[in-house]
């Protein structure tokens, strides 16, 4: 089916790809909503082979090593009422990783990425609600010729907020993405204001289950995702 290469610009941790971006590359070969499991950190700067398997499964391979496995699936989540753009802006001012970010060069949420380079989505807690939110106006550079944001960047926007909201569980190590399922429902228009929000579902040991959604400023649901994050325990 061909090869894909992830440019270093689209990193999450400094030495591997942003999880949402890598998941989207595998999901683009799946018709409709998809679920992607990351088996290893997706490498940057070298060709990855795309291979179709039985039952609609797609593998992203680094040589013979499986990097990601994708297949058809629709995330099952109850989506909370949309946060207003004003409340999302207030929440972003409380971004918990602003002072100490585990992945400061992350393409999506990294504080060291300047405007026009990273997405600069900085979700923080919404007052009175158990969810995080941030405003996002997609740059035209992220869009196709019709002004529609390309799907890999929508997956990115749904990815990181679902990881940052894991800070509602105190005392965690670093979270890394293990699995992401996304259902993109409406086109996302570049240059138009949107709101990204994320909320916790449950915790099972080191597995952290969360969800996220992307809305227009008027509250229309553009996409929804469910994620499994893995807590990485720091070694002293």
N, C-alpha and C positions, 0 to 999 in steps of 0.2 A: 504493500500500500504506500510505500515511500518512507522518507525520513523527515524528522523535524529537529530543529536546533533551537534551544532556548538561549537567547542573548543575555549577557551578563546584566543588562539593564533591568531585567525582570526577576531579580533575586528576591528572596525572602531573607533567610540567613545569608551572610556574606558569600558563602561558598556553595549555595544551592538555590534552586528556583523558588519563587513564591509558589506556595502550594496550590492556590486557586488558579494561577496561570497554568501550571503543569496539568492540573485536573482538566482544565478546559481544552487543552491540546488533545488529550485522550478522548474527551467527551464529544469533540466535534465529529467523530466518526460514528457516533451513536445517534439514532433518529429519536428526537424528542427528549424528555427529561432523562437525566443520566445520573448514575452514582459511580464515583471513582475512588478507588482505594490506592493510596500511595504505599508502596512496599519498601522503598528506600528514598533518601533525599534525592530529588531530581537534579541531575548534574547540569551545569551550565556550559555552553560553548562547544558542545560536540554533538554529532548527529545521533538521534535516537530513532530506532526503527519502530514503525507502526505496523502491527500485525493483527488481522482479524481472526478470531477464534469462533467456535461454535456458539449458538444461542445468543448471537449479537454481542459477544464479549470482544473487547479490543484491548490489546496489550501495547504498552510503550516499553521498548526494550533498549538497554544499554549493553550491546553485545548479546549475551544470553541471559543477562540479569534483568528480571522484571522490575521496572521502575514504577509502573502504574497499571492498574487493571480497571477498565470501564465497562459498564453495561447499562441496559435500560432500567430505570427505577424512578419513581416519583417520591420526593420527600413528603412524609406525612407529619405535618405540624399544624398546630393551631396558631394562626398569626395574630398577634395583638394589634389593637387599633393603632393606626399610623400616628407617629409623633409629628407635631407641627414643625415646620422649618425653624421657627423661633426657638422652640424648646430644644430642637436638635443642636442649634448653635450654642445655646447655653450649656448643653451637655458636653459638647466638644471642648469647651473651656475647662472642663474637669477631666480631660484625657489622662488616664492613670499612668501611661507610659511616657508622658512628656519629659519628666525629669530623669528617668532611667529606663531606657528602651532595650529589650533583649536583642532586637534586630533593627538597629537604627537606620540601616540602609535599605530596609524593606521597600519594595516598589509601591506597595499599597499604603502602609501606615507608618513608614519610617520618617522620623523627625529630621533626618539629615538630607532628605530629598527635596530639592527646590521646586517651586511651582513650575509646571510644564514638564518636569522630569518624572516625578512620582505622582501617585493619585492623591496623596496627602489627605487620607480619610482618617480622622482622629476621633473615634467614638468615646464618649464618656457617659457616666450614669445620668439617667433622667430623673429629675426630682419626683419623688412619690411613686415611682414605678420600678419594677425589677427588670429593667432593660437598659441597654446602652444605645446611644444614637449619635449621628453626625450628619451634617449637611454635605452634599457632594454635587458639584456642577462639573460634569465630564468635559474635558478639554476636546475641542474639535479634532485634534490630532489623533484621538482614540477612535474616530468614526470612519465608516466607509464613505463611498462617494455620495450616498444619500443622507449623510448626517446621522446615521444610526451607529451607536457605540458597538464596536465589535464584541462578540460574545465572550471572548477570553477576558476582556476587561470587566464585564459584568460579573463573571465568576470571581474575579479578583476582589471586586467590591463586596461580594457576599462572603468572601473567605475571611479576611483578617478581622472584621468586627466580631465574627463568631468565635474567634480565638481570644480577643481582648476581653470579651465579657466573662471569660473564665476567672477573671480577677475577683468576681463575686465570692469565689471560694477562697478563704484566706489560707496563707501559708503554702501556696503551690510552688512547684518548680516551674521551669520554662515549658510552655505548651508547644507541641508541634502537631501539624495536621496529619491525621491518619486516614480520614475518609470524608468526602464531601459529595452530597447529592443535591442537585439544583434543578429547578423548574423555572425557565425563563418564559414569562407569560406575555409581556408587552415589549415593544421596541423601546429602547432607552435613547433619548435624543441628546446629542452633544449640545452643550451650551445651555441646557435647561436645568434649573435647580431640582435636585432630588434629595431624598432623605434615606439614609441607611440605618437600620436598627437591628439589634441582636439581643438575644435573651438566653438564659440558661435553661436547660431541661432537667438533667440529673447528672449525678456523679457516681461512677462505679469504679472505686479504687483509683487507678491512674487514668482511667478513661473518662473523659469529660464530654458530655453530650450537650450541644447547643444548637441554636438555629438563628437565622438571619433573614432579613427581607429588605427589598429595595422598593421605594415608593416615589411617585412623582410628588412635586410640592403640593398638589391638590389631593393627595392621598390615594391615587390609583396604584395598585400592586403590580410592579413590573417583574418581580422575580422573588423566589423564596428558596432557601437552602437549609439543609440539616447537616451538621458536622459532628465528627468524633475527633477530639483532640487527645493527645497522649501527653501526660505529664512526664517531663524529663527531669529526673532527680539529679541535682547537682552533687558532685563528689568533692569532698574536702581534701 
